[in-house]
Amino acid sequence: MVKHIVMWKFKDSVSAEQKEKLRAELPGDFAALVDKVPSLKAVKFVSCPLSSSTHDMALMTEHDDAAGLAAYSGHPEHQALANAKVRPFTTERAALDYDD
């Protein structure tokens, strides 16, 4: 099982209202990808981390193998979500992929 963890910080220009809206919508948006992306086996989204955290949000996904992760990364549904609701509002992306 390959696991993918990615974390982001919000850009300084993102308003409190935008942050609240994104935190409410993104968990469901990413969960919906499980039915749309065949190589995506599971999703967990952390939208309200503890104050001791260094990032504002985190996404954890599971895939059968590295090829499945690559297929997810390039999948049009994933790209559309990232382009509409993640990339315009975030910075300082950190990612870790590992075989478990």
Number of C-alpha atoms within 10 A of each C-alpha: 13 17 20 18 16 16 20 20 16 20 14 9 9 12 12 9 9 13 16 12 11 17 17 13 13 20 17 13 15 20 16 13 20 16 11 14 17 13 22 20 18 15 19 15 20 15 18 14 12 10 8 6 9 11 19 18 21 20 18 18 21 23 22 15 15 17 12 18 21 12 16 23 16 10 16 13 16 17 14 11 15 16 12 10 14 16 15 12 20 18 15 11 14 12 13 10 15 12 12 9
